[in-house]
Amino acid sequence: MGSIYSVADFIDMVRRRIVAIVLVCVIGTGLATIYAASQQHMYQSSEVLQVQGARISDDLAPSTIAGSSARRLQLIEQQVMAREAVLEMIDQLGLFADQPGLTDSEKVLLMRKSVSVNGVAAAREGYSDDGTVSLLRITANWPSAEGARQIAHAFSQRTISLSVSTRLEQALETLEFFTYQEEGLHDEISTLTARITRFREENNTGLPVGQDGTRREIESLNDAIINIDRQMIALQRLIDAPANSRVERRKREENQTALSGLVAERALLSQNVERLRATLQATPELEQQLAQFARQMDDLREQLQRVTAQRKEAEISYQLETQRQSERLTVLEPATVPEYPYTRSRKMLVIMGAMASLFAAFATAFLLDLRTPVIRSARQMERELGLRPVVSIPEARPKQAPRRGLLSRLLGSTKYKPKR
């Protein structure tokens, strides 16, 4: 420890370096006082929200809101801390009115540092974590007690409002989606039904239901063709007979005209017979097309049944959300005005600064002694050199007359001086 080996040495060092010690203490204490005066008290207020489960079991009325509560609350927290939302909150509460020089970015940054949202996970059921949150604590730190309470309460109400609106919006979008799908399937079924009806009308003769009528029509057409053939044979005989008179020649021409008409009529009937026979030959293809239509209709009806059930579930879920019967946030502990700041008191900062200054003063005095390693006492000489001094002569300083002030000098000059 240099020249300090006892309490007496320490006292001697303090006596020698008293000016430096006092100077360091005064400067350090002054700086600590200035620092403490510049510190601002901070107050903290918290509002606790409880995540309450649905009043009706999911087995009876399943909800269409997907995802865990932790993930939904995280999305809500991001929306609450968004730039526009924070600026709106600042304008609503009238914050930073005494600091007009701050920009919007600086205000948003200060608000995000002042407000924190922390969730408490619910107890696990078994070994799996379903991401359920039971409590949500919103904490605000602010220079004023009432400001901290207002900020915590405002962010709490904003969180509850966003939670309700988000769930309502998601439930409504789900309901609209399934309603739109149901209407689309109804339209597809109507279109397919009209197509099947038109197909049956166009191919009625070739369908299994109209095959008997087609066959009877072919038979009647064949009978008509046979009758025409007989008439044609009879007319051909009359035409082939010799015509000697004018009347017979006129009759032959009439028979020739009648024969031409019968030929055209027979050709038309033959075309009809061929068309009907082609229709009968196309019956398997028509049956295959009808079977395909039937499969499409079954698929559409199955999809419609499934979508209708989902639409009903979405409608029930939307009703639960509008009636606040599903999962919701409620205020468990409202924010209160804090009685004391949570920051360290100014008096404590000054005391700590004074103690640190005193320690620094002693350290400075010790370092100054180390810079001038001289022997100042007989004990120190015997300890350092092993030699015991015979005589110890104290330092003799010339005695100076005390300085007199101006008043004392003036008074002293008027004293009586005897004459020599």
ZINOR-V340427 format. One record per pair of residues at least 24 apart in sequence whose ideal C-beta (glycine too) atoms are under 6 Angstrom apart, sorted by the first residue. I is the first residue (numbers start at 1). J is the second residue. D is the distance in Angstrom with one decimal. If there is no record, write none. Layout:
i j d
I J D
I J D
This chain:
i j d
2 369 5.9
2 370 5.1
3 369 5.4
13 365 5.8
13 369 5.7
17 365 3.6
17 368 5.8
20 364 5.7
20 365 5.7
21 361 4.1
21 365 5.4
24 360 5.6
24 361 3.8
24 364 5.3
25 357 4.9
25 358 5.6
25 361 4.9
28 357 2.5
28 360 5.9
29 354 4.6
29 357 5.2
32 350 5.4
32 353 2.0
33 350 5.4
36 346 4.1
36 349 3.8
36 350 5.0
40 143 5.3
41 341 3.8
41 343 5.4
42 141 5.3
42 341 5.7
42 343 4.7
43 142 5.9
43 145 4.4
43 148 4.5
43 338 4.5
43 341 5.3
44 141 5.2
44 338 6.0
44 342 4.9
45 140 5.5
45 148 4.0
45 149 4.5
45 152 4.6
45 335 4.7
45 338 5.4
46 137 5.6
46 139 4.5
46 152 6.0
47 138 5.1
47 152 4.6
47 153 5.8
47 156 4.2
47 334 5.9
47 335 3.9
48 135 6.0
48 137 5.3
48 332 4.6
48 333 3.9
49 136 4.2
49 329 4.8
50 135 6.0
50 330 5.3
50 332 4.1
51 133 5.3
51 134 5.7
52 328 5.5
52 330 5.7
53 327 5.8
54 326 4.6
54 327 5.5
55 325 4.9
56 325 5.8
61 316 5.2
62 313 5.9
63 317 5.1
63 326 5.6
64 171 5.9
64 174 4.4
64 314 5.1
64 317 4.2
65 167 5.7
65 170 5.6
68 131 3.0
69 132 5.3
69 133 4.8
70 131 4.3
70 133 4.9
73 119 6.0
73 133 5.8
76 159 5.9
76 162 4.9
76 163 5.7
77 117 4.9
79 162 5.6
80 158 5.5
80 159 5.7
81 112 6.0
83 108 5.5
86 111 5.0
89 154 5.9
93 150 5.7
114 140 6.0
114 141 5.0
115 140 5.2
115 155 5.7
145 337 4.9
145 338 5.0
146 337 5.9
149 335 4.7
149 337 4.9
152 335 3.9
153 335 4.6
160 329 4.8
163 329 5.0
167 321 5.3
168 321 5.1
171 317 5.2
171 318 4.3
171 321 4.6
174 314 4.6
175 314 4.2
175 315 5.7
175 318 4.9
178 307 5.8
178 310 5.0
178 311 3.8
178 314 5.1
179 311 5.8
181 307 4.8
182 307 5.1
182 308 5.8
182 311 5.3
185 300 5.9
185 303 5.7
185 304 4.3
188 300 5.6
189 300 5.1
192 296 5.9
192 297 5.8
196 293 5.0
203 286 5.2
205 279 4.9
206 279 4.1
206 282 5.3
206 283 5.0
206 286 5.0
207 286 5.9
214 276 5.3
214 280 6.0
218 273 5.7
218 276 5.0
221 269 5.2
221 272 5.6
221 273 4.9
224 269 5.6
225 266 5.8
225 269 5.1
228 262 5.2
228 266 4.7
231 262 5.6
232 259 6.0
232 262 5.0
235 259 4.5
